[in-house]
Structure formats: structure tokens, C-alpha cells
Amino acid sequence: MQEDELLRTFNKQVEEDRRIVISRSNLNELHKVLEEHELSCMKLFHVNTDGVILTKQKAQKVIGWARNHYLSSCLLPSVKGERLNVPHESLEIAILRLKEQEMISRKPSQSLKNLAKDEYESNFISAVVPPDEVGVKFDDIGALEDVKKTLNELVTLPMRRPELFSHGNLLRPCKGVLLFGPPGTGKTLLAKALATEAGANFISITGSTLTSKWFGDAEKLTKALFSFASRLAPVIIFVDEVDSLLGARGGASEHEATRRMRNEFMAAWDGLRSKDSQRILILGATNRPFDLDDAVIRRLPRRIYVDLPDAENRMKILRILLAQENVESDFKFDELANATEGYSGSDLKNLCIAAAYRPVQELLEEEREVGASVAYDATSMNELRKWNEQYGEGGSRKRSPFGFGN
């Protein structure tokens, strides 16, 4: 018993020493960044950094967030010796924000299971993709510069820098964005890249996600989607082919369960719009915007047209598609771009894939022309056929009635 008590005391002391060492290292990193940016913090050593390990990059994030928080919340900032004095409270708020980000980025499925309150919310665990696992960035999209710029302003900035949009009514973050345009122009790819750029979790849903054979379950699933998303914020709820889920109501073929689900979806959506602090965005994509319900269009105030790429953008797409391929150094991208008028980004990808298969097809054609390695009537082949006839499974010998077979 005494040895166990000594071991517990020793482990506790080791843990406390580790905490002190990490805390001193964190404060040292913060002090370096403050000096680099000619800032000061009078009570830096009172800042609680438990639960994080600050690298230089993380310390720069914390200082930037703390400065922005202080400037946006203080009418008369404190300046001493020509240096902005950042209060330790702002630093602790920034550290808390860093903890939340790190918690979201490393949330495994087990943590998501703990977040889900009931069986309905558990249905969406597999649909959640953390921002660092989406695998697509804006740089991977070889066109649509205007669209990417608009999405950065509407979504990325409010999610990454919410303190800039905390004053007044006109700067309230947008809660609904619609991407519409011809098929294959990159709407889904844009949605995934937007989640990465905004540092937001990504939930993709379709009409089948919110339907059930049991009466009343569709409304419960819809309510569960929004309650689960509120605990995952920042989050982007992507509704692909939004016209199939939220199409015009009142048709003769509309089922009552579908109508009730749509009403519940829009009621929960309105709840988001009344909570500006929740960083949740509904992002819809469709190539049939004219089939959407008028109430849905009103809830999607920002509607962005994703058009077919012009020759210049087609060339950008081709350069990205062929960046890792073995092409000639003098390959004329501009000629191919001009020759593919009316092609979408998806069409260009399929064209490149078809071209990549041509050498394989040509190689197979050449292999068919190669002569056989063994002559059909060679002595060895005749002997093999004779042995097969006598002893092989493919032979015509009659088997004993006492053996296998007939």
C-alpha cells in the first residue's frame, strides 16, 4: 500500500512538472511573437495555456486572434510606449478558440458518437468529414476565380474570423448559399474545397438521408441534423441536387411525409438564421434552380452561377489535370483549350482519361500481333493433350462406377 501511494505521488509530481515545462514553453512562444509584432501583454505570465502545446505557428494564430478580439471589443485600446497592450483575457479567449479548433480537427468517430444524443443524430456520424480530411482546396480547382473570391468573402472569412462580423446587422454572416449551373462545372468540388478553406466540418446530405419508411421519422431526422450540426460548428451542410430535396411544394404527386419533412427543414433553417453566433451554413447545389420552392430561394439570399469555363479557364483546368502526367514539354494547351468549346470541367477530365487510355489500347493491339510462344502442333503440346485425354479432368476417359462421377 505504501509503495502504491509513493508511485501515485511520483506520477502526480511528474505530471505537474510536465505541465509547468509546457506552460513555460508556451509563454515563451507567445512572448517571442509579441516582440516580433511590437505588441505587449502586461500580465502575460498570468495567461492559462493548459491543454495546448504552442508552436511558433500556433502562437502567431493566438496573438492574431487576441489582437483582433481586443480591437473589435474595445473603443479606446491601451497603447504604452508605442506598443498596443493586449490584455491577457483576450489571449485566453484566443487560446480557447485554438483548443476548440484542435478538438474539432482530431474528432474521431468515437468522439462524434459521444456528441450524438440519440439514434437519429447517430445517423449523421458517417456523413461528417473533418476539414483536414476533405482533401480538396481552392488551388486544386483550375478556374472559377470570381466564384472562389465570392465564397471566400461570404463563407471563409465569417467562419475563420467571426469577430470581424460581430457588430451591426448588415455584417451578419450568410446562412444560405446556392451554387447553380450546368452539370459538371465543379459545384460539388467547390463545396468540398470551401469546407477546407473555412476550416469547417463537412456534412453532405441528399433526399434519401432524411427519409424513412416510418411515419414521423423524417421530421425527427431533420431536427436531429440541425441539433447535431450545432455541436459540430463551424460546419457546412451541403445539399447536393437541392431541387430534389426542397423542390416546389403543392404538386399533385407530393407525399404528405415529404411535405412535412420540407416544412421541418425550413423551420430549423430559420432557427439558424436567428442565431448569429452559430457558424452553420446551408450550401445547396443544383442544375435546375427553377424547380426550387420560392420559400427555399428566399432562404438562399446569395445565389452564385457556376458557368461553363471559357478558353482561358479551360487551359487552367487542363494544366491542373495534366500536372502529374507524362506529356511532351511543348504540349500546346492553348490549342486543346480552344478546341474544346462548351466542355465542362468534368468533360475535360473525361477527355484526358480517354486520351491516357489510348497508349494502353495501342499496346494491347500490338500484343495481339505477337506470335505464339508454342506451336499448336508441337510435340510437347500433342503429348500434353494425350495425357489430358487419359488422365485429366477434361479427358473423355470413362470413369469407374466405384470412383467419382458417373
Phi and psi in degrees as a GROMACS rama.xvg file:
@    title "Ramachandran Plot"
@    xaxis  label "Phi"
@    yaxis  label "Psi"
@TYPE xy
-65.9846  -38.248  GLN-2
-65.2141  -40.3468  GLU-3
-62.4768  -41.2907  ASP-4
-65.2339  -40.8985  GLU-5
-63.9725  -39.8491  LEU-6
-64.9534  -42.7473  LEU-7
-62.3316  -42.1334  ARG-8
-63.6832  -41.7533  THR-9
-63.1708  -47.351  PHE-10
-61.8587  -39.4976  ASN-11
-63.9274  -40.024  LYS-12
-68.2928  -39.6789  GLN-13
-61.5329  -43.5232  VAL-14
-64.1985  -39.9165  GLU-15
-66.7101  -40.6875  GLU-16
-63.3881  -39.8818  ASP-17
-63.2667  -42.0601  ARG-18
-62.2585  -41.1547  ARG-19
-65.9514  -42.3014  ILE-20
-63.9219  -44.7968  VAL-21
-65.107  -40.8549  ILE-22
-61.6396  -44.1756  SER-23
-63.9504  -40.8054  ARG-24
-63.5565  -41.5783  SER-25
-61.8992  -46.6096  ASN-26
-64.6352  -34.8463  LEU-27
-64.6785  -42.124  ASN-28
-64.2416  -41.6555  GLU-29
-63.8046  -41.125  LEU-30
-62.9024  -41.8507  HIS-31
-60.9665  -44.9521  LYS-32
-67.7124  -39.0675  VAL-33
-59.6426  -42.3593  LEU-34
-65.4274  -40.8903  GLU-35
-61.2834  -35.3743  GLU-36
-100.283  11.7266  HIS-37
54.8543  47.562  GLU-38
-117.397  168.578  LEU-39
-143.364  158.499  SER-40
-142.17  111.849  CYS-41
-65.0454  -31.1657  MET-42
-116.827  45.8898  LYS-43
-59.7906  -39.2632  LEU-44
-75.9595  -2.70134  PHE-45
-93.5667  -4.40568  HIS-46
-72.5891  129.699  VAL-47
-88.9193  114.188  ASN-48
-112.475  19.988  THR-49
-61.3193  139.529  ASP-50
95.5455  -4.58994  GLY-51
-134.101  154.88  VAL-52
-121.357  111.292  ILE-53
-88.5457  121.98  LEU-54
-90.4467  177.927  THR-55
-62.4981  -41.3514  LYS-56
-64.284  -43.1361  GLN-57
-66.8773  -38.0207  LYS-58
-62.9364  -38.3372  ALA-59
-63.7127  -39.5054  GLN-60
-60.8453  -47.9995  LYS-61
-60.8359  -45.6543  VAL-62
-64.1656  -41.8205  ILE-63
-62.0843  -45.8865  GLY-64
-64.0472  -42.0256  TRP-65
-63.0973  -43.3592  ALA-66
-62.3935  -45.828  ARG-67
-64.1491  -39.4616  ASN-68
-63.0744  -43.3183  HIS-69
-66.5824  -44.8539  TYR-70
-68.2653  -32.4035  LEU-71
-81.4372  -17.7899  SER-72
-108.814  -3.97121  SER-73
-121.195  127.623  CYS-74
-75.7862  -33.8887  LEU-75
-128.123  87.6292  LEU-76
-62.1737  149.879  PRO-77
-86.1729  123.303  SER-78
-123.019  125.06  VAL-79
-129.136  123.33  LYS-80
61.5961  39.9605  GLY-81
63.6523  19.2464  GLU-82
-122.387  136.984  ARG-83
-70.9906  127.201  LEU-84
-95.068  105.318  ASN-85
-85.1082  122.916  VAL-86
-69.403  152.691  PRO-87
-67.7747  -23.0521  HIS-88
-63.4695  -40.2447  GLU-89
-66.1923  -36.6659  SER-90
-64.4537  -40.4085  LEU-91
-68.8618  -34.8654  GLU-92
-64.1921  -41.163  ILE-93
-65.5831  -38.6913  ALA-94
-66.1305  -38.4641  ILE-95
-62.2749  -39.6456  LEU-96
-64.5328  -39.4908  ARG-97
-63.4285  -41.024  LEU-98
-60.2494  -43.249  LYS-99
-63.2332  -42.959  GLU-100
-61.5976  -44.9712  GLN-101
-66.5117  -34.4737  GLU-102
-66.377  -41.469  MET-103
-66.8428  -42.3238  ILE-104
-68.8804  -24.6698  SER-105
-112.309  20.7863  ARG-106
-70.2788  109.682  LYS-107
-79.1687  176.012  PRO-108
-62.0297  -29.8829  SER-109
-64.1923  -40.7265  GLN-110
-66.0206  -37.397  SER-111
-64.7659  -36.8265  LEU-112
-62.7401  -36.0047  LYS-113
-69.4649  -29.8996  ASN-114
-73.2508  -32.3233  LEU-115
-70.9992  127.641  ALA-116
-87.343  -26.7542  LYS-117
-148.402  -177.495  ASP-118
-66.3667  -27.3362  GLU-119
-71.5182  -42.7943  TYR-120
-68.0828  -30.2062  GLU-121
-64.2216  -22.6879  SER-122
-63.9075  -20.5395  ASN-123
-100.495  0.871887  PHE-124
-61.2853  -45.1147  ILE-125
-69.3102  -17.8408  SER-126
-86.9145  -8.96943  ALA-127
-82.6881  127.91  VAL-128
-121.504  116.497  VAL-129
-63.5084  155.235  PRO-130
-60.1453  -32.1877  PRO-131
-81.4885  -1.24529  ASP-132
-111.939  -2.04957  GLU-133
-65.0889  -43.5931  VAL-134
83.2843  10.6125  GLY-135
-131.837  134.292  VAL-136
-123.652  167.306  LYS-137
-60.4952  -31.1955  PHE-138
-65.8966  -19.9008  ASP-139
-81.5731  -7.02236  ASP-140
-103.349  117.23  ILE-141
-85.8894  19.5013  GLY-142
-159.963  -160.796  ALA-143
59.2571  41.5842  LEU-144
-61.5352  -41.1677  GLU-145
-64.5902  -40.091  ASP-146
-65.2028  -43.2756  VAL-147
-63.6895  -39.1696  LYS-148
-63.787  -43.0538  LYS-149
-63.7401  -43.3445  THR-150
-65.8622  -34.7206  LEU-151
-60.0211  -44.1649  ASN-152
-71.0008  -38.2114  GLU-153
-81.2308  -33.1821  LEU-154
-120.367  -53.9502  VAL-155
-62.1158  -49.33  THR-156
-61.9465  -49.1602  LEU-157
-60.4309  -30.9742  PRO-158
-81.5668  -36.8901  MET-159
-85.7238  -29.7089  ARG-160
-129.113  64.428  ARG-161
-62.2982  -24.0586  PRO-162
-66.6485  -22.1545  GLU-163
-75.0975  -14.6902  LEU-164
-118.98  24.4341  PHE-165
-94.1173  -3.15861  SER-166
-115.845  136.089  HIS-167
78.5137  174.437  GLY-168
-97.6339  -25.5774  ASN-169
-74.4737  -20.3209  LEU-170
-98.6246  15.0533  LEU-171
-61.6165  134.601  ARG-172
-60.5208  143.449  PRO-173
-71.789  137.861  CYS-174
-104.184  -2.88643  LYS-175
-151.627  128.77  GLY-176
-132.636  136.479  VAL-177
-114.259  127.042  LEU-178
-104.198  120.274  LEU-179
-134.176  152.086  PHE-180
160.898  -178.95  GLY-181
-62.4371  159.103  PRO-182
-64.2922  146.548  PRO-183
82.062  11.916  GLY-184
-93.0301  1.25197  THR-185
101.271  23.2683  GLY-186
-67.2461  -44.9488  LYS-187
-65.982  -39.7438  THR-188
-63.0553  -40.5034  LEU-189
-61.1712  -41.5521  LEU-190
-62.3411  -43.5271  ALA-191
-66.1292  -44.4134  LYS-192
-63.8594  -35.4656  ALA-193
-62.9893  -38.8049  LEU-194
-62.8086  -40.649  ALA-195
-64.4423  -48.4033  THR-196
-64.5537  -35.1315  GLU-197
-85.6693  -6.77108  ALA-198
64.9878  34.8648  GLY-199
-112.705  149.669  ALA-200
-66.0867  153.444  ASN-201
-123.656  123.222  PHE-202
-122.29  117.959  ILE-203
-102.862  126.444  SER-204
-127.694  155.697  ILE-205
-131.242  -178.089  THR-206
-60.7449  -36.4784  GLY-207
-69.7638  -23.3393  SER-208
-63.6534  -31.9624  THR-209
-108.59  16.7454  LEU-210
-112.418  155.187  THR-211
-152.518  153.761  SER-212
-77.5596  -13.233  LYS-213
-92.1508  135.841  TRP-214
-65.4187  129.488  PHE-215
91.344  -14.0102  GLY-216
-71.8065  -29.6401  ASP-217
-61.5095  -42.5503  ALA-218
-65.5052  -39.3489  GLU-219
-66.178  -38.938  LYS-220
-64.5092  -40.6494  LEU-221
-64.1425  -45.3826  THR-222
-63.1746  -38.4455  LYS-223
-65.9778  -35.8542  ALA-224
-57.8513  -46.9609  LEU-225
-74.7517  -36.1656  PHE-226
-69.6914  -36.8526  SER-227
-68.2163  -41.7936  PHE-228
-64.073  -33.2449  ALA-229
-64.3484  -26.6194  SER-230
-89.3854  -8.31602  ARG-231
-101.727  -4.04638  LEU-232
-53.8728  142.635  ALA-233
-75.1953  139.742  PRO-234
-146.616  145.061  VAL-235
-112.14  119.718  ILE-236
-94.8823  108.383  ILE-237
-96.7519  121.897  PHE-238
-109.017  98.1781  VAL-239
-78.3715  144.426  ASP-240
49.9617  56.7127  GLU-241
-61.9652  -22.5125  VAL-242
-66.3818  -28.3695  ASP-243
-75.0593  -27.4005  SER-244
-90.6088  -40.1479  LEU-245
-125.221  44.3065  LEU-246
-71.7196  177.063  GLY-247
-59.6444  135.175  ALA-248
-89.4446  163.851  ARG-249
95.1868  1.42436  GLY-250
-69.8231  158.754  GLY-251
-65.7075  -27.7383  ALA-252
-92.4067  2.30058  SER-253
-73.6954  129.086  GLU-254
-82.9514  150.543  HIS-255
-62.8756  -39.2739  GLU-256
-63.2415  -38.2728  ALA-257
-65.8036  -41.8703  THR-258
-63.3985  -42.1972  ARG-259
-65.7014  -38.5821  ARG-260
-64.6832  -43.0462  MET-261
-63.4084  -41.3927  ARG-262
-62.7905  -41.3041  ASN-263
-66.0227  -39.6614  GLU-264
-60.681  -46.4997  PHE-265
-71.2565  -31.8309  MET-266
-66.2386  -42.9034  ALA-267
-67.056  -35.414  ALA-268
-62.4555  -42.3946  TRP-269
-62.4862  -33.2628  ASP-270
-62.9487  -35.77  GLY-271
-63.9946  -41.2892  LEU-272
-66.6129  -21.8351  ARG-273
-89.2207  -6.67158  SER-274
-116.165  89.4207  LYS-275
-67.531  -24.3407  ASP-276
-72.9422  -20.9214  SER-277
-81.0867  120.362  GLN-278
-90.6443  75.5339  ARG-279
-126.923  131.645  ILE-280
-124.896  135.102  LEU-281
-95.442  117.78  ILE-282
-116.384  112.832  LEU-283
-104.234  151.591  GLY-284
-137.211  137.401  ALA-285
-159.968  154.8  THR-286
-108.004  9.86996  ASN-287
-133.753  67.9005  ARG-288
-65.1981  -22.4406  PRO-289
-73.2537  -10.4031  PHE-290
-91.6871  -3.548  ASP-291
-74.8178  149.518  LEU-292
-68.1462  144.485  ASP-293
-59.8115  -35.8879  ASP-294
-67.1248  -32  ALA-295
-70.7597  -42.9738  VAL-296
-60.0306  -38.287  ILE-297
-64.5974  -32.6019  ARG-298
-82.4513  -4.55782  ARG-299
-114.046  73.371  LEU-300
-65.3881  -25.2626  PRO-301
-107.897  113.252  ARG-302
-119.326  117.093  ARG-303
-112.539  123.479  ILE-304
-84.1159  121.84  TYR-305
-103.288  97.8358  VAL-306
-88.375  169.383  ASP-307
-64.57  143.369  LEU-308
-71.6911  144.801  PRO-309
-81.8286  -176.737  ASP-310
-59.8458  -41.0935  ALA-311
-64.6991  -43.1051  GLU-312
-72.7183  -31.8257  ASN-313
-63.0547  -36.6125  ARG-314
-66.4364  -38.9197  MET-315
-62.5665  -42.7655  LYS-316
-63.0153  -43.9706  ILE-317
-63.4336  -38.465  LEU-318
-64.7221  -37.9897  ARG-319
-70.7991  -42.6508  ILE-320
-62.879  -35.159  LEU-321
-101.896  10.0183  LEU-322
-62.1864  -35.915  ALA-323
-99.7087  8.49388  GLN-324
-99.1806  161.924  GLU-325
-90.5198  91.5541  ASN-326
-117.119  161.009  VAL-327
-64.4757  147.628  GLU-328
-64.1398  -28.9883  SER-329
-102.54  26.8483  ASP-330
-59.985  132.331  PHE-331
-92.2979  87.2515  LYS-332
-63.5073  -36.4314  PHE-333
-65.4594  -37.1991  ASP-334
-66.8491  -41.8131  GLU-335
-66.5054  -37.7158  LEU-336
-64.6723  -40.9086  ALA-337
-70.3176  -27.3713  ASN-338
-84.1575  -5.58438  ALA-339
-113.788  41.6977  THR-340
-58.3648  130.934  GLU-341
88.5491  -2.66565  GLY-342
-79.8259  138.349  TYR-343
-86.7852  173.561  SER-344
-60.1835  -38.4099  GLY-345
-65.5952  -39.5221  SER-346
-62.5196  -41.3405  ASP-347
-64.1416  -39.0595  LEU-348
-64.4417  -44.0654  LYS-349
-63.9751  -35.9467  ASN-350
-63.2085  -43.8396  LEU-351
-65.7495  -38.1118  CYS-352
-64.2387  -43.7405  ILE-353
-61.4586  -39.7369  ALA-354
-66.8802  -36.4297  ALA-355
-67.198  -26.7733  ALA-356
-80.3493  -16.2546  TYR-357
-58.1446  -46.8799  ARG-358
-59.9737  -34.7613  PRO-359
-64.6456  -44.2567  VAL-360
-63.5971  -41.1156  GLN-361
-64.2399  -39.0322  GLU-362
-64.2422  -40.8484  LEU-363
-64.3916  -38.526  LEU-364
-61.8691  -42.4337  GLU-365
-65.0981  -37.7135  GLU-366
-66.1694  -31.1479  GLU-367
-66.312  -25.8427  ARG-368
-85.5972  -7.53412  GLU-369
-72.711  135.417  VAL-370
-66.8507  157.435  GLY-371
-68.6137  146.634  ALA-372
-81.2176  -18.9489  SER-373
-131.414  130.279  VAL-374
-67.7011  141.961  ALA-375
-61.8984  -36.2506  TYR-376
-102.126  22.6025  ASP-377
-65.4792  155.13  ALA-378
-58.0594  -42.9875  THR-379
-62.9803  -38.1562  SER-380
-67.5772  -40.0744  MET-381
-62.8246  -39.7989  ASN-382
-66.545  -38.8318  GLU-383
-64.5828  -40.1442  LEU-384
-65.7468  -40.3547  ARG-385
-64.3958  -41.4065  LYS-386
-65.6166  -38.7929  TRP-387
-63.8438  -37.9965  ASN-388
-64.4668  -35.3542  GLU-389
-86.4937  -41.3555  GLN-390
-122.451  -20.8833  TYR-391
-76.1304  164.596  GLY-392
-65.6594  -27.1933  GLU-393
-87.7995  3.18904  GLY-394
-76.2407  170.407  GLY-395
-104.297  13.8686  SER-396
-67.8557  149.487  ARG-397
-88.2026  131.921  LYS-398
-89.2934  152.488  ARG-399
-66.3277  140.47  SER-400
-64.0762  -12.1666  PRO-401
-92.3944  -7.46047  PHE-402
-98.4966  -160.158  GLY-403
-76.1128  157.321  PHE-404
87.9433  -159.99  GLY-405
